[in-house]
Amino acid sequence: MTYRAPVAEMVFALRHVAGIDAVLASGGHDMAPEDLTAILDEAARLADEVIAPLDRAGDRHGARLDDGSVTTAPGWPAAYRAFVAGGWNGIGAAPEHGGQGLPHLVAAACTEMWNGASLSFGLCPLLTAGGIEALAQHGSPELKERYLGKLVSGEWTATMNLTEPQAGSDLSALRTRAEPAGDGTYRITGSKIYITYGEHDLTDNIVHLVLARLRDAPAGTRGISLFLVPKRLPDGSLNDLRCSGIEHKLGIHASPTCSMAFGDHGGAVGWLIGEENRGLACMFTMMNSARLNVGLQGVGVAEAAFQHALDYARERRQGRAPGASEPSPIVEHADVQRMLLTMKAYTAAARGICYLTAEGLDAAEGAGGRAAHERASLLTPVAKAFSTDIANEVASLGVQVHGGMGFVEETGAAQLMRDARILGIYEGTNGIQAIDLVTRKLPLADGATVRAQIAAMRRVAEGLLKDGSPGFGHAAARLREGIASLDRATSHLLKALASNRPQDALPGATPYLRLFGLTQGAACLARAGLASSAALRSGETDPAHAARIALARFFAENLLTAAGGLEQAVIDGSGFADDAALALAG
Ligand SMILES: Cc1cc2nc3c(=O)[nH]c(=O)nc-3n(C[C@H](O)[C@H](O)[C@H](O)COP(=O)(O)OP(=O)(O)OC[C@H]3O[C@@H](n4cnc5c(N)ncnc54)[C@H](O)[C@@H]3O)c2cc1C
């Protein structure tokens, strides 16, 4: 299985879908537009040549726990050292903390690559990046001084300790306790489960960010505080915490998923991040960045599955395509072409949505201000859930393209499908993302944020009409219909929320998120297609331009056509909630 980071496509999407040149022109980044390809080429070398070759063996070998220590798969520590030595861990972090301060857009493209090469590997720096953000925004000057530099360089890694057996999606139920020790530190006791890279042999120290409850804290999520609990204390001694087990799981075998025990001997030493009882707000800083990055994991694994399936379809011969006298490579059969185009189009659409989200983050730090921040907030659950839903579909299609060879482990298609399955579950399940989109993000700025996003999609549809190239087929009409469906579904949900009837909105949350993702994805592909159409008119001959136009057409004519049905599910389908208990019992 060989992943090759699609640098040219990524650069094109960064420029023509997400508008990286405007981000760079607005200043604040030590990077010239002409550096973009060179940076991504360099990242691609690491992803393709160092990380990707470890992925299959990592799946077979997995991570091992022995007497509290976790050993990662062979080659993993050396690959991590190469990753850190290249300065990749801190590319998005601020220069004052030792980072390179490159735009979120560049960091997003790199995240996609690490995860296209190996989801298990890419997860480790993904969590560290979230930890860096939470600490940079909410940590005290002393904590920043002690921990940020080493996290940014990658000398240490970070984890996110939220989940407990009784507290998964519902963090209000968490029980881990924190007691002030009287010297400015706290003692943490309790157990966490499913902690990614909670223990490993890649670095000497691991900085755990732990949600816990102080005595007398208010019940529910308003009584949760965030603590920094390092594996090694500042004097080098080991803290009172341990990995008590690692999970045997469906996929991402090389990423250790740890049960963590804090305070067997009186309490692990921790430091408060932010204010007491405001921990969830701090953790949300980390989770929002992590949610976009999990969306990018989806793009990465979908790209890997597509490449893998395309390679196979070009080799495998079965049957005769119309007009062929000899057995044809299966890539010549229309149904296989449909599968491969679906894979490629979904992947490019999800890439566009994730990059647009990252652009919102960049713009919010520049002149875009609050509106850009709200745009990124609106798009974050779509980037996370749509990209990871399609990652599962694409990886499953990858197995289908391989036929029986996909179902056996030999080719690696099955591994990609197993690995992708977690993406819709962690960092807030995709159901929780849909609820977040509908109940928290649609009402932003009294609905003006979502209306502005829909208006931007309309401008793309108008662009298609104006362009008029026959290569776009019926794309302009399908995009207009999709946008109209999204618009009506949005009005329906905003009305239900305004009249305080969440029971009319929540049942349609998941189909609404899909409708949003499909329409936004179609608009992203159309933007890329329009840029390619302009390039062809100006005399460029790169065949990638015609391919982008064909892909935008395929998506609009074959995938976006689900929009009408999704609209009906959102508007007319919510009645199932009234008789769900009855229907499930029958
Ligand atoms: C491999 C792996 C790695 C992980 N890494 C980490 C990590 O590093 N740190 C960490 O803290 N956690 C981690 N997790 C935990 C992960 O974030 C949780 O599993 C996830 O949030 C879901 O919680 P749960 O498993 O308790 O499922 P539940 O919350 O029990 O959810 C079960 C189902 O019910 C639905 N549901 C739940 N509540 C609602 C609701 N209010 N409305 C509608 N539907 C609802 C969910 O969408 C889901 O479909 C990891 C998990 C795995 C498997």
The ligand as a MOL file (V3000), in Angstrom:
LIG
                    3D

  0  0  0     0  0            999 V3000
M  V30 BEGIN CTAB
M  V30 COUNTS 53 58 0 0 0
M  V30 BEGIN ATOM
M  V30 1 C -9.8310 4.5650 19.8040 0
M  V30 2 C -10.4120 5.6190 20.6970 0
M  V30 3 C -9.6430 6.7140 21.0530 0
M  V30 4 C -10.1660 7.6810 21.9130 0
M  V30 5 N -9.3610 8.7070 22.3540 0
M  V30 6 C -9.7900 9.4920 23.3600 0
M  V30 7 C -8.9030 10.4100 23.9990 0
M  V30 8 O -7.7420 10.5580 23.6250 0
M  V30 9 N -9.3660 11.1300 25.0530 0
M  V30 10 C -10.6480 10.9890 25.5180 0
M  V30 11 O -11.0000 11.6540 26.4830 0
M  V30 12 N -11.5240 10.1370 24.9160 0
M  V30 13 C -11.1190 9.3880 23.8680 0
M  V30 14 N -11.9800 8.5020 23.2780 0
M  V30 15 C -13.3590 8.4350 23.7300 0
M  V30 16 C -14.3380 8.9860 22.7150 0
M  V30 17 O -14.1990 10.3760 22.6110 0
M  V30 18 C -15.7500 8.5270 23.1550 0
M  V30 19 O -15.8130 7.1270 22.9050 0
M  V30 20 C -16.8290 9.2790 22.4330 0
M  V30 21 O -16.8920 10.6240 22.8570 0
M  V30 22 C -18.2240 8.6470 22.6560 0
M  V30 23 O -18.4590 8.3970 24.0000 0
M  V30 24 P -18.9860 6.9400 24.4160 0
M  V30 25 O -18.0280 5.9290 23.8600 0
M  V30 26 O -19.2130 6.9110 25.8890 0
M  V30 27 O -20.3510 6.7550 23.6750 0
M  V30 28 P -21.7680 7.2620 24.2070 0
M  V30 29 O -21.6880 8.6340 24.7110 0
M  V30 30 O -22.3170 6.2240 25.1150 0
M  V30 31 O -22.6100 7.2850 22.8540 0
M  V30 32 C -23.2150 6.1140 22.2830 0
M  V30 33 C -24.1490 6.5650 21.1510 0
M  V30 34 O -25.1830 7.4120 21.6780 0
M  V30 35 C -25.2040 8.6740 21.0200 0
M  V30 36 N -25.5090 9.7270 21.9860 0
M  V30 37 C -24.9720 9.9080 23.2140 0
M  V30 38 N -25.5040 10.9950 23.8050 0
M  V30 39 C -26.3770 11.5340 22.9400 0
M  V30 40 C -27.2410 12.6770 22.9670 0
M  V30 41 N -27.2580 13.5190 23.9740 0
M  V30 42 N -28.0160 12.9080 21.8740 0
M  V30 43 C -27.9820 12.0930 20.8150 0
M  V30 44 N -27.2010 11.0000 20.7280 0
M  V30 45 C -26.4000 10.7270 21.7760 0
M  V30 46 C -23.8140 8.8300 20.4210 0
M  V30 47 O -23.8010 9.6900 19.2960 0
M  V30 48 C -23.4340 7.3990 20.0830 0
M  V30 49 O -23.9290 7.0620 18.8220 0
M  V30 50 C -11.4870 7.5580 22.3860 0
M  V30 51 C -12.2770 6.4610 21.9890 0
M  V30 52 C -11.7410 5.4950 21.1780 0
M  V30 53 C -12.5950 4.2920 20.8440 0
M  V30 END ATOM
M  V30 BEGIN BOND
M  V30 1 1 1 2
M  V30 2 1 2 3
M  V30 3 2 2 52
M  V30 4 2 3 4
M  V30 5 1 4 5
M  V30 6 1 4 50
M  V30 7 2 5 6
M  V30 8 1 6 7
M  V30 9 1 6 13
M  V30 10 2 7 8
M  V30 11 1 7 9
M  V30 12 1 9 10
M  V30 13 2 10 11
M  V30 14 1 10 12
M  V30 15 2 12 13
M  V30 16 1 13 14
M  V30 17 1 14 15
M  V30 18 1 14 50
M  V30 19 1 15 16
M  V30 20 1 16 17
M  V30 21 1 16 18
M  V30 22 1 18 19
M  V30 23 1 18 20
M  V30 24 1 20 21
M  V30 25 1 20 22
M  V30 26 1 22 23
M  V30 27 1 23 24
M  V30 28 2 24 25
M  V30 29 1 24 26
M  V30 30 1 24 27
M  V30 31 1 27 28
M  V30 32 2 28 29
M  V30 33 1 28 30
M  V30 34 1 28 31
M  V30 35 1 31 32
M  V30 36 1 32 33
M  V30 37 1 33 34
M  V30 38 1 33 48
M  V30 39 1 34 35
M  V30 40 1 35 36
M  V30 41 1 35 46
M  V30 42 1 36 37
M  V30 43 1 36 45
M  V30 44 2 37 38
M  V30 45 1 38 39
M  V30 46 1 39 40
M  V30 47 2 39 45
M  V30 48 1 40 41
M  V30 49 2 40 42
M  V30 50 1 42 43
M  V30 51 2 43 44
M  V30 52 1 44 45
M  V30 53 1 46 47
M  V30 54 1 46 48
M  V30 55 1 48 49
M  V30 56 2 50 51
M  V30 57 1 51 52
M  V30 58 1 52 53
M  V30 END BOND
M  V30 END CTAB
M  END
